[in-house]
Amino acid sequence: MSYDILLYPRASGQGWESVLAADEVDTPDHITGDEGLLAEGVATFRRISSRLENFLTGEVETWVAEETGGDVLGELSEIDSGLQVELFHGSGAVSFPYWEREDPESFYTKVREAVRIVAEETGYQAYDPQTDQDFDGHIADAGGLEAARTLAGGPDGEPRPADGQSAAVDGADPDNLTDGALADDTDAPARGRRQLPPRTPEQVQRRAVIDLVLGVALVSYGVWRRNAGDTGILVTILMILGAMNLFGGIMSLFTAKRLRDHAAAEQPAVEDSVIRPADEQPGDTPA
């Protein structure tokens, strides 16, 4: 469960609907298999990661593609904050989990800077699925945070943001939340809330891998802290969120498989055929 900011190449005057529709098409093999494009994309990601590491204060992990055939060029994660930056063939993404943070505005500054760096190095424009608009630095995560609190089931009396605090930081309106914010709003479709287009099996599997990696990292970090004697509530929350990411990743893998099976079932069967004269019907015996 994460807040995602997506970056795409976008022509002047092009609407986000057509940009997102183009993203649903699988990246052609002649692009993912091109060594020159891989080298160019990896070089761009290395510039992004170098700039990110100059201002990120937490421990950072990076992964860079070394072989052709995949859509992901590189990934960078700041372990403590959960901030993640990804670069793909033809798109990018900046995401972070819905965690309670001691200094939200400082973290939001990190997010905005990460988006700015990716945009500058790629020439892409940023889109916020949570608001269905250009990303302008406004982070509407109030609904997602509330959902995360509910799922985490924190102890009684756990402090929550004061009235108006979230609005002052991100000004979120639950009526404008999309699936990315997990808003519990059954009346939203009736009010015209726009639903994002369905994801392809490849995108679902990519998200599953990310969730699994993040989940393993969080659980491992939590176990390490517990073994070191830290039994605070923060460690417990990290381990719960890690378990949630692992569960979400596993479910996403099953979803990706189901989408592939469904797509395969919808493809018409190809049958062998012979050319018959126009007046000859199947089953007739040629004279």
C-alpha positions as CSV (number, residue, x, y, z in Angstrom):
1,M,0.0,0.0,0.0
2,S,1.9,3.0,-1.2
3,Y,1.5,6.6,-2.6
4,D,2.7,6.6,-6.2
5,I,3.8,9.5,-8.3
6,L,4.3,8.5,-12.0
7,L,6.4,10.2,-14.6
8,Y,5.9,9.9,-18.4
9,P,7.0,11.6,-21.6
10,R,4.1,13.8,-22.5
11,A,3.5,15.9,-25.7
12,S,2.3,19.4,-25.5
13,G,-1.5,19.4,-25.0
14,Q,-1.6,15.6,-24.5
15,G,-4.1,14.5,-21.8
16,W,-3.2,12.1,-19.0
17,E,-5.8,9.6,-20.2
18,S,-4.0,9.0,-23.5
19,V,-0.6,8.9,-21.7
20,L,-1.9,6.2,-19.3
21,A,-3.5,4.3,-22.1
22,A,-0.2,4.2,-23.9
23,D,1.5,2.9,-20.7
24,E,-0.9,-0.1,-20.7
25,V,0.8,-1.4,-23.9
26,D,3.7,-3.8,-23.2
27,T,7.1,-2.4,-24.0
28,P,8.1,-3.9,-27.4
29,D,10.9,-6.5,-27.5
30,H,13.0,-4.4,-29.8
31,I,13.2,-1.8,-27.0
32,T,13.8,-4.0,-24.0
33,G,16.3,-6.1,-26.1
34,D,18.3,-3.1,-27.3
35,E,21.7,-3.0,-25.6
36,G,22.2,0.7,-26.6
37,L,18.9,1.7,-25.0
38,L,19.7,-0.3,-21.9
39,A,23.1,1.4,-21.6
40,E,21.4,4.8,-22.1
41,G,18.7,4.1,-19.6
42,V,21.1,2.8,-17.0
43,A,23.3,5.9,-17.4
44,T,20.3,8.1,-16.8
45,F,19.4,6.1,-13.7
46,R,22.9,6.4,-12.4
47,R,22.7,10.2,-12.7
48,I,19.4,10.1,-10.9
49,S,20.7,7.9,-8.1
50,S,23.9,9.9,-7.7
51,R,21.9,13.1,-7.2
52,L,19.4,11.4,-4.8
53,E,22.2,10.0,-2.7
54,N,23.6,13.5,-2.2
55,F,20.6,14.6,-0.2
56,L,19.0,11.4,1.2
57,T,20.1,11.0,4.8
58,G,19.1,7.3,5.4
59,E,20.7,4.1,4.2
60,V,20.2,3.6,0.5
61,E,20.0,0.5,-1.6
62,T,20.2,0.5,-5.4
63,W,19.7,-2.0,-8.1
64,V,20.7,-1.5,-11.8
65,A,19.7,-3.7,-14.8
66,E,22.7,-5.6,-16.2
67,E,20.9,-7.6,-19.0
68,T,18.5,-6.8,-21.8
69,G,15.0,-8.2,-21.8
70,G,13.5,-6.4,-18.8
71,D,11.5,-3.2,-18.5
72,V,13.1,-2.0,-15.2
73,L,16.3,0.0,-15.7
74,G,17.1,0.7,-12.0
75,E,15.6,1.0,-8.5
76,L,16.7,3.0,-5.5
77,S,15.2,2.7,-2.0
78,E,15.9,4.6,1.2
79,I,15.4,1.9,3.8
80,D,14.4,4.0,6.8
81,S,11.8,6.1,5.1
82,G,10.5,3.6,2.5
83,L,11.0,6.2,-0.3
84,Q,11.5,4.4,-3.6
85,V,12.5,5.7,-7.0
86,E,12.2,3.5,-10.2
87,L,13.1,4.0,-13.8
88,F,11.6,2.0,-16.6
89,H,11.8,2.1,-20.4
90,G,9.6,5.1,-21.1
91,S,8.5,6.0,-17.6
92,G,9.5,6.5,-14.0
93,A,8.0,6.3,-10.5
94,V,8.5,7.8,-7.0
95,S,6.6,6.0,-4.3
96,F,6.5,5.7,-0.5
97,P,4.5,3.7,2.0
98,Y,1.7,5.2,4.2
99,W,3.7,5.4,7.5
100,E,3.3,7.7,10.4
101,R,6.3,10.1,10.4
102,E,7.8,12.3,13.1
103,D,8.5,15.1,10.6
104,P,6.1,14.7,7.6
105,E,6.9,18.0,6.0
106,S,10.6,17.1,5.9
107,F,9.8,13.8,4.3
108,Y,7.5,15.4,1.8
109,T,10.4,17.7,0.8
110,K,12.4,14.6,0.0
111,V,9.6,13.3,-2.1
112,R,9.3,16.5,-4.1
113,E,13.1,16.7,-4.6
114,A,13.1,13.1,-5.9
115,V,10.3,13.8,-8.4
116,R,12.1,17.0,-9.5
117,I,15.4,15.1,-10.1
118,V,13.8,12.3,-12.1
119,A,11.9,14.9,-14.2
120,E,15.0,16.9,-14.9
121,E,17.1,13.9,-15.9
122,T,14.5,12.3,-18.1
123,G,12.4,15.2,-19.4
124,Y,9.3,13.4,-18.2
125,Q,6.3,15.1,-16.5
126,A,4.9,14.0,-13.2
127,Y,1.3,12.7,-12.7
128,D,-0.4,12.0,-9.3
129,P,-2.9,9.1,-9.6
130,Q,-4.3,10.0,-6.1
131,T,-5.6,13.4,-7.5
132,D,-5.7,12.5,-11.2
133,Q,-3.8,15.7,-11.9
134,D,-0.3,17.0,-12.6
135,F,1.9,16.5,-9.5
136,D,2.6,20.0,-8.2
137,G,4.2,19.2,-4.9
138,H,0.8,18.7,-3.2
139,I,0.8,15.3,-1.4
140,A,-2.8,14.1,-0.7
141,D,-2.1,11.2,1.6
142,A,-4.6,11.8,4.3
143,G,-7.0,9.0,3.2
144,G,-4.2,6.5,2.7
145,L,-2.8,7.2,6.1
146,E,-6.2,6.7,7.7
147,A,-6.5,3.4,5.9
148,A,-3.0,2.3,7.1
149,R,-3.9,3.2,10.7
150,T,-7.0,1.0,10.4
151,L,-5.2,-1.9,8.9
152,A,-2.3,-1.6,11.4
153,G,-4.7,-1.8,14.3
154,G,-2.4,0.4,16.6
155,P,-2.8,0.3,20.4
156,D,-5.6,2.2,22.1
157,G,-4.7,5.8,22.7
158,E,-2.2,6.0,19.8
159,P,-1.9,9.7,18.9
160,R,-3.4,10.7,15.5
161,P,-2.8,13.9,13.6
162,A,-4.7,16.8,15.2
163,D,-7.8,18.2,13.4
164,G,-6.7,20.1,10.4
165,Q,-3.1,19.0,10.5
166,S,-3.4,16.7,7.5
167,A,-5.3,19.3,5.6
168,A,-2.6,21.9,6.3
169,V,0.0,19.5,5.0
170,D,-1.7,17.9,2.1
171,G,-5.2,19.2,1.9
172,A,-6.6,15.8,0.9
173,D,-10.3,15.6,0.0
174,P,-11.6,12.0,0.4
175,D,-14.0,12.6,-2.5
176,N,-11.0,13.0,-4.9
177,L,-9.1,9.9,-3.8
178,T,-8.5,7.1,-6.3
179,D,-7.7,3.5,-5.8
180,G,-4.1,4.5,-4.9
181,A,-5.3,6.0,-1.6
182,L,-7.5,3.1,-0.7
183,A,-10.4,5.3,0.3
184,D,-13.3,3.6,2.0
185,D,-15.9,5.5,0.0
186,T,-18.5,3.4,-1.6
187,D,-20.4,6.4,-3.0
188,A,-17.4,7.7,-4.8
189,P,-18.3,6.2,-8.3
190,A,-21.7,7.9,-8.1
191,R,-19.9,11.3,-7.6
192,G,-17.8,10.7,-10.8
193,R,-14.5,9.5,-9.3
194,R,-12.3,8.5,-12.1
195,Q,-10.9,5.0,-11.9
196,L,-7.4,4.3,-13.2
197,P,-7.2,1.9,-16.2
198,P,-6.5,-1.8,-15.2
199,R,-2.9,-2.8,-14.9
200,T,-1.2,-5.4,-17.1
201,P,0.1,-8.7,-15.7
202,E,3.6,-7.4,-16.1
203,Q,2.9,-4.2,-14.1
204,V,1.2,-6.2,-11.3
205,Q,4.1,-8.6,-11.1
206,R,6.6,-5.7,-11.0
207,R,4.6,-4.2,-8.1
208,A,4.5,-7.6,-6.4
209,V,8.3,-7.9,-6.6
210,I,8.7,-4.4,-5.1
211,D,6.3,-5.2,-2.3
212,L,8.1,-8.4,-1.5
213,V,11.5,-6.8,-1.4
214,L,10.3,-4.0,0.8
215,G,8.4,-6.4,3.0
216,V,11.5,-8.6,3.5
217,A,13.6,-5.5,4.2
218,L,11.1,-4.1,6.8
219,V,10.6,-7.5,8.6
220,S,14.4,-8.1,8.6
221,Y,15.1,-4.7,10.0
222,G,12.4,-5.2,12.7
223,V,13.8,-8.6,13.7
224,W,17.3,-7.1,13.9
225,R,16.0,-4.2,16.1
226,R,14.1,-6.6,18.4
227,N,17.2,-8.8,18.8
228,A,19.1,-5.7,19.7
229,G,16.6,-5.1,22.5
230,D,14.4,-2.5,20.9
231,T,10.8,-3.4,21.7
232,G,9.3,0.0,21.0
233,I,6.0,0.6,19.1
234,L,7.9,1.9,16.0
235,V,9.6,-1.5,15.5
236,T,6.2,-3.3,15.9
237,I,4.6,-1.0,13.3
238,L,7.5,-1.6,10.9
239,M,7.2,-5.3,11.2
240,I,3.4,-5.1,10.7
241,L,3.8,-3.0,7.6
242,G,6.5,-5.4,6.4
243,A,4.1,-8.3,6.8
244,M,1.4,-6.4,5.0
245,N,3.8,-5.8,2.1
246,L,4.7,-9.4,2.0
247,F,1.1,-10.4,2.0
248,G,0.3,-7.8,-0.7
249,G,3.2,-9.0,-2.8
250,I,2.1,-12.6,-2.7
251,M,-1.5,-11.7,-3.6
252,S,-0.2,-9.6,-6.5
253,L,1.7,-12.5,-7.8
254,F,-1.5,-14.6,-7.8
255,T,-3.3,-11.7,-9.4
256,A,-0.7,-11.4,-12.2
257,K,-1.0,-15.1,-12.9
258,R,-4.8,-14.9,-13.0
259,L,-4.6,-11.9,-15.4
260,R,-2.3,-13.9,-17.7
261,D,-4.5,-16.9,-17.6
262,H,-7.6,-14.7,-18.4
263,A,-5.8,-13.0,-21.3
264,A,-4.7,-16.4,-22.7
265,A,-8.3,-17.7,-22.4
266,E,-9.6,-14.7,-24.3
267,Q,-7.4,-15.3,-27.3
268,P,-9.2,-17.1,-30.1
269,A,-8.0,-20.6,-30.9
270,V,-6.1,-20.9,-34.1
271,E,-7.4,-23.8,-36.1
272,D,-5.9,-25.4,-39.2
273,S,-7.9,-24.6,-42.3
274,V,-7.9,-25.6,-46.0
275,I,-9.0,-23.4,-48.9
276,R,-12.3,-24.7,-50.3
277,P,-14.3,-23.5,-53.3
278,A,-16.9,-21.0,-52.4
279,D,-19.7,-23.6,-53.2
280,E,-18.1,-26.3,-51.1
281,Q,-19.2,-26.7,-47.5
282,P,-17.2,-28.2,-44.7
283,G,-17.8,-31.9,-44.6
284,D,-18.5,-32.2,-48.3
285,T,-16.5,-34.8,-50.2
286,P,-14.8,-33.4,-53.2
287,A,-16.0,-34.9,-56.5
